[in-house]
Amino acid sequence: MSQASVRLGVVGLGGWGQNVLRSFSRTPGCELAMICDADANRLAQHGKQHPGAVATSSYQQLLQDESVQAVAIATPAPMHYAMARDALLAGKHVYVEKPMTLRVDHAEELVRLAATYDRKLMVGHLLMYHPAVQYLRQQITAGSLGDIYYIYCQRLNLGVVRSDENAFWSLAPHDISIIQYLFGAEPEQIVASGQSYLQPGVEDVVFANMRFNDGRIANIHVSWLDPLKTRQIVVVGSKKMVVFDDMQVAEKIRVYDKGAAREMAVADAMGAVKVRHGDIVIPHLPSREPLLEETSHFIDCVQNNKQPLSDGRNGLQVVRVLETVEQNLKAQRHRLQRAA
């Protein structure tokens, strides 16, 4: 590897961490310097696959290695804050999986530390790097869809059921990051409700409604107790409407030339609403792997001093929504307990 390459350590090699490791190992400009995991068998397995990287079970050893410039954290969410904080304090650039933290004040601290030490802090909001989401962003920015009225997202399946977090914490960070990216704003009001059918105090299904200060609204529906596996985002504009169906293998985006508008009559100030039906367009999307796009973006930001798209402030915005929804759900639980 050239001297310009970023020497990076990956911590957390189980589950999604394996994909993060694989992607960084394939990322141009990245030198996989160290891998870290508490599981000896897992560490040995990945050590054989990446013999050029130092394998260690000690996170402190990774942080103390001054030749390691950046750290990718793919451990369980409760560990994100402390590990990212320690890495920033050690002078490392940090890529951390979503959610960035489990508390708003912790997220705010990481943003402050990244600014204080002039380090890159990037959150793994993977779908912001998906070609379909990039297409949506481009169409909205260009005005092709007209004024955006609302967005709704559905992320549903039968399983995997978790006990350490509810369905919203598990599934919704992707959709929150997409909505705020497409709208370019944070919601001013959030109202959420859910229900725990399988485990007390752990919501299996959650509906969250968000209102923005310009009148736009968004809805997120997540569930791991649903007969259909659904990964869908619908954007409704004044000119056109778009459906992003991530379950489709090839035709993930459909643009509907449909709309409704009031036609003002001279004698009738109220006018009448006319519905318009037009063509359906299926645009060609580049076949780029979102995770490789994401890891390449992080390395590019470190090498060329760029601001990450999903930076610490973006991660903080997502955690704010997660925490507000959790407060809604806790209040609902208390009301149900009092009524029982």
Salt bridges, closest charged atoms under 4 A:
GLU31 OE2 - ARG7 NH1 2.98
ASP37 OD2 - ARG42 NH1 3.35
ASP86 OD1 - ARG85 NE 3.27
ASP105 OD2 - ARG103 NH2 2.56
GLU165 OE2 - ARG162 NE 3.55
ASP175 OD1 - ARG155 NH2 2.89
GLU186 OE2 - ARG320 NH1 3.16
GLU203 OE2 - ARG333 NE 2.67
ASP214 OD2 - ARG216 NE 2.75
ASP246 OD1 - HIS130 NE2 3.38
ASP246 OD1 - LYS252 NZ 2.96
GLU251 OE1 - ARG254 NH2 2.98
ASP257 OD1 - ARG276 NH1 2.59
GLU263 OE2 - LYS274 NZ 3.94
GLU289 OE2 - ARG22 NH2 3.09
GLU289 OE1 - ARG26 NH1 3.11
GLU293 OE1 - ARG288 NE 3.31
ASP300 OD2 - LYS306 NZ 2.83
GLU326 OE2 - ARG333 NH2 2.97
